[in-house]
Amino acid sequence: MAVRGGETERIRKTALHALSQLRAWGFEPLNLVPVGHGIVERIAEEIRREDLLPTEEKNDSLIITESALLECRILLSGDAHLRGVDFQRLTLLLKDFDVAAPVIATPREIVRKFFR
């Protein structure tokens, strides 16, 4: 996390400021302790092992896993790796863990599809 391990003091201070402002900005920070961090790591690793994401995209696999475990139905992202995940294969993989896959789209795609 950039708060503790940021490359520079400026990055650490910026991360700490952002973290302290999350609620004021309308975000609700979540902790996956009730679900268990172990299951998050396990599913994320399986996503990479099945080549749904490149091995080096650990954070992206964690984002998908955490979103699924939190029962998010839509994951908005401009990240090319996330958007490139094969939804059918992801759905089948997550089904083995009794979790539904979120639809991954850009904010622009959602606006174009539903608000034009």
MODELLER restraints for C-alpha pairs under 7 A, 6 or more apart:
rsr = mdl.restraints
at = mdl.atoms
rsr.add(forms.Gaussian(group=physical.xy_distance, feature=features.Distance(at['CA:2:A'], at['CA:11:A']), mean=6.83, stdev=0.5))
rsr.add(forms.Gaussian(group=physical.xy_distance, feature=features.Distance(at['CA:2:A'], at['CA:12:A']), mean=5.66, stdev=0.5))
rsr.add(forms.Gaussian(group=physical.xy_distance, feature=features.Distance(at['CA:2:A'], at['CA:15:A']), mean=5.84, stdev=0.5))
rsr.add(forms.Gaussian(group=physical.xy_distance, feature=features.Distance(at['CA:3:A'], at['CA:12:A']), mean=4.74, stdev=0.5))
rsr.add(forms.Gaussian(group=physical.xy_distance, feature=features.Distance(at['CA:3:A'], at['CA:15:A']), mean=5.19, stdev=0.5))
rsr.add(forms.Gaussian(group=physical.xy_distance, feature=features.Distance(at['CA:3:A'], at['CA:16:A']), mean=5.32, stdev=0.5))
rsr.add(forms.Gaussian(group=physical.xy_distance, feature=features.Distance(at['CA:4:A'], at['CA:12:A']), mean=6.61, stdev=0.5))
rsr.add(forms.Gaussian(group=physical.xy_distance, feature=features.Distance(at['CA:6:A'], at['CA:12:A']), mean=5.01, stdev=0.5))
rsr.add(forms.Gaussian(group=physical.xy_distance, feature=features.Distance(at['CA:22:A'], at['CA:28:A']), mean=6.85, stdev=0.5))
rsr.add(forms.Gaussian(group=physical.xy_distance, feature=features.Distance(at['CA:40:A'], at['CA:62:A']), mean=6.78, stdev=0.5))
rsr.add(forms.Gaussian(group=physical.xy_distance, feature=features.Distance(at['CA:40:A'], at['CA:65:A']), mean=6.05, stdev=0.5))
rsr.add(forms.Gaussian(group=physical.xy_distance, feature=features.Distance(at['CA:40:A'], at['CA:66:A']), mean=6.53, stdev=0.5))
rsr.add(forms.Gaussian(group=physical.xy_distance, feature=features.Distance(at['CA:43:A'], at['CA:65:A']), mean=6.41, stdev=0.5))
rsr.add(forms.Gaussian(group=physical.xy_distance, feature=features.Distance(at['CA:44:A'], at['CA:61:A']), mean=4.79, stdev=0.5))
rsr.add(forms.Gaussian(group=physical.xy_distance, feature=features.Distance(at['CA:44:A'], at['CA:62:A']), mean=5.30, stdev=0.5))
rsr.add(forms.Gaussian(group=physical.xy_distance, feature=features.Distance(at['CA:44:A'], at['CA:65:A']), mean=5.84, stdev=0.5))
rsr.add(forms.Gaussian(group=physical.xy_distance, feature=features.Distance(at['CA:47:A'], at['CA:53:A']), mean=6.52, stdev=0.5))
rsr.add(forms.Gaussian(group=physical.xy_distance, feature=features.Distance(at['CA:47:A'], at['CA:61:A']), mean=6.35, stdev=0.5))
rsr.add(forms.Gaussian(group=physical.xy_distance, feature=features.Distance(at['CA:48:A'], at['CA:54:A']), mean=6.02, stdev=0.5))
rsr.add(forms.Gaussian(group=physical.xy_distance, feature=features.Distance(at['CA:48:A'], at['CA:55:A']), mean=5.31, stdev=0.5))
rsr.add(forms.Gaussian(group=physical.xy_distance, feature=features.Distance(at['CA:48:A'], at['CA:61:A']), mean=6.88, stdev=0.5))
rsr.add(forms.Gaussian(group=physical.xy_distance, feature=features.Distance(at['CA:52:A'], at['CA:85:A']), mean=5.72, stdev=0.5))
rsr.add(forms.Gaussian(group=physical.xy_distance, feature=features.Distance(at['CA:52:A'], at['CA:86:A']), mean=6.65, stdev=0.5))
rsr.add(forms.Gaussian(group=physical.xy_distance, feature=features.Distance(at['CA:53:A'], at['CA:61:A']), mean=7.00, stdev=0.5))
rsr.add(forms.Gaussian(group=physical.xy_distance, feature=features.Distance(at['CA:53:A'], at['CA:81:A']), mean=6.72, stdev=0.5))
rsr.add(forms.Gaussian(group=physical.xy_distance, feature=features.Distance(at['CA:53:A'], at['CA:85:A']), mean=6.74, stdev=0.5))
rsr.add(forms.Gaussian(group=physical.xy_distance, feature=features.Distance(at['CA:60:A'], at['CA:82:A']), mean=6.46, stdev=0.5))
rsr.add(forms.Gaussian(group=physical.xy_distance, feature=features.Distance(at['CA:67:A'], at['CA:102:A']), mean=6.98, stdev=0.5))
rsr.add(forms.Gaussian(group=physical.xy_distance, feature=features.Distance(at['CA:68:A'], at['CA:99:A']), mean=6.19, stdev=0.5))
rsr.add(forms.Gaussian(group=physical.xy_distance, feature=features.Distance(at['CA:68:A'], at['CA:100:A']), mean=5.98, stdev=0.5))
rsr.add(forms.Gaussian(group=physical.xy_distance, feature=features.Distance(at['CA:68:A'], at['CA:101:A']), mean=5.59, stdev=0.5))
rsr.add(forms.Gaussian(group=physical.xy_distance, feature=features.Distance(at['CA:68:A'], at['CA:102:A']), mean=5.98, stdev=0.5))
rsr.add(forms.Gaussian(group=physical.xy_distance, feature=features.Distance(at['CA:69:A'], at['CA:99:A']), mean=6.42, stdev=0.5))
rsr.add(forms.Gaussian(group=physical.xy_distance, feature=features.Distance(at['CA:72:A'], at['CA:102:A']), mean=5.92, stdev=0.5))
rsr.add(forms.Gaussian(group=physical.xy_distance, feature=features.Distance(at['CA:73:A'], at['CA:102:A']), mean=4.45, stdev=0.5))
rsr.add(forms.Gaussian(group=physical.xy_distance, feature=features.Distance(at['CA:73:A'], at['CA:103:A']), mean=6.06, stdev=0.5))
rsr.add(forms.Gaussian(group=physical.xy_distance, feature=features.Distance(at['CA:74:A'], at['CA:102:A']), mean=5.03, stdev=0.5))
rsr.add(forms.Gaussian(group=physical.xy_distance, feature=features.Distance(at['CA:74:A'], at['CA:103:A']), mean=4.73, stdev=0.5))
rsr.add(forms.Gaussian(group=physical.xy_distance, feature=features.Distance(at['CA:74:A'], at['CA:104:A']), mean=5.93, stdev=0.5))
rsr.add(forms.Gaussian(group=physical.xy_distance, feature=features.Distance(at['CA:75:A'], at['CA:102:A']), mean=5.97, stdev=0.5))
rsr.add(forms.Gaussian(group=physical.xy_distance, feature=features.Distance(at['CA:75:A'], at['CA:103:A']), mean=6.00, stdev=0.5))
rsr.add(forms.Gaussian(group=physical.xy_distance, feature=features.Distance(at['CA:75:A'], at['CA:104:A']), mean=4.76, stdev=0.5))
rsr.add(forms.Gaussian(group=physical.xy_distance, feature=features.Distance(at['CA:75:A'], at['CA:105:A']), mean=6.40, stdev=0.5))
rsr.add(forms.Gaussian(group=physical.xy_distance, feature=features.Distance(at['CA:76:A'], at['CA:104:A']), mean=5.95, stdev=0.5))
rsr.add(forms.Gaussian(group=physical.xy_distance, feature=features.Distance(at['CA:76:A'], at['CA:105:A']), mean=5.16, stdev=0.5))
rsr.add(forms.Gaussian(group=physical.xy_distance, feature=features.Distance(at['CA:76:A'], at['CA:106:A']), mean=5.12, stdev=0.5))
rsr.add(forms.Gaussian(group=physical.xy_distance, feature=features.Distance(at['CA:76:A'], at['CA:107:A']), mean=5.79, stdev=0.5))
rsr.add(forms.Gaussian(group=physical.xy_distance, feature=features.Distance(at['CA:77:A'], at['CA:104:A']), mean=6.95, stdev=0.5))
rsr.add(forms.Gaussian(group=physical.xy_distance, feature=features.Distance(at['CA:77:A'], at['CA:105:A']), mean=6.06, stdev=0.5))
rsr.add(forms.Gaussian(group=physical.xy_distance, feature=features.Distance(at['CA:77:A'], at['CA:106:A']), mean=4.96, stdev=0.5))
rsr.add(forms.Gaussian(group=physical.xy_distance, feature=features.Distance(at['CA:77:A'], at['CA:107:A']), mean=7.00, stdev=0.5))
rsr.add(forms.Gaussian(group=physical.xy_distance, feature=features.Distance(at['CA:78:A'], at['CA:106:A']), mean=5.27, stdev=0.5))
rsr.add(forms.Gaussian(group=physical.xy_distance, feature=features.Distance(at['CA:83:A'], at['CA:104:A']), mean=5.77, stdev=0.5))
rsr.add(forms.Gaussian(group=physical.xy_distance, feature=features.Distance(at['CA:83:A'], at['CA:105:A']), mean=6.27, stdev=0.5))
rsr.add(forms.Gaussian(group=physical.xy_distance, feature=features.Distance(at['CA:90:A'], at['CA:101:A']), mean=6.49, stdev=0.5))
rsr.add(forms.Gaussian(group=physical.xy_distance, feature=features.Distance(at['CA:91:A'], at['CA:100:A']), mean=6.45, stdev=0.5))
rsr.add(forms.Gaussian(group=physical.xy_distance, feature=features.Distance(at['CA:91:A'], at['CA:101:A']), mean=5.15, stdev=0.5))
rsr.add(forms.Gaussian(group=physical.xy_distance, feature=features.Distance(at['CA:94:A'], at['CA:100:A']), mean=6.17, stdev=0.5))
rsr.add(forms.Gaussian(group=physical.xy_distance, feature=features.Distance(at['CA:94:A'], at['CA:101:A']), mean=6.40, stdev=0.5))
